[in-house]
Amino acid sequence: MLMGALSMIKSNYRFLFYGLVGLAFGVFDWFYLNALAHFSWGSLRNSFLVVPIILLLNYGIWLVPVVPIGIYESNRDSSTILSPAACSLTWVCAMVGYYGYYALLFVQGKLPMLENMRLRGINDIAFWQENWNLFKRVIIDQFFEWTLIAIVCGSIIGAVLFKIARRKRV
């Protein structure tokens, strides 16, 4: 399986592979953040270090898929645009995976934060009339906001990785 993934990366379909990695990571991140929210900090709970650690774990995880992709693209091609494009694509697809899963839970009435609301499900005739504004605010607006961040920050991370990879080569 790993060899198949590596051969896909080496082929012209590597950007498709990056998109699939992003989609899978977006869904994974949903479960990761849920686990992080329910993590018991024990004696560290009242420490001033908890907030920085949570922020690092929450946002640092997003470097996991793009660092290897950005470095690979930097070493593979001399074009300065491909590493930022690959990182941005990966993060945009992660947004699609994350918010796609979010939307799926919403229409099924299974969002953890909305447990007290009686979402009747998408088959109910009045579902979208009653819940469109909530869906738009919680999912669509956040999707576009974070997708813009993914494009900008993915480009920056990709450019930084390109510079680092090129500097190490020389």
Number of C-alpha atoms within 10 A of each C-alpha: 6 7 8 9 12 12 13 16 18 12 11 10 11 18 19 15 17 24 22 17 20 27 24 17 24 25 19 16 19 16 13 16 14 12 11 14 11 9 9 10 11 7 7 10 11 10 9 9 10 13 12 10 11 13 11 12 14 15 9 11 15 19 15 10 17 26 16 13 24 29 21 18 26 26 16 12 12 12 12 15 15 20 32 28 20 25 35 29 25 31 32 25 23 28 25 21 24 23 23 18 16 19 18 13 14 21 18 13 17 17 16 10 7 11 10 8 10 9 18 15 17 15 10 10 10 12 14 15 9 12 16 12 12 12 16 12 11 15 18 15 12 14 20 15 11 15 21 16 15 23 18 15 16 27 23 17 20 28 22 17 25 26 16 13 17 15 9 8 8 5
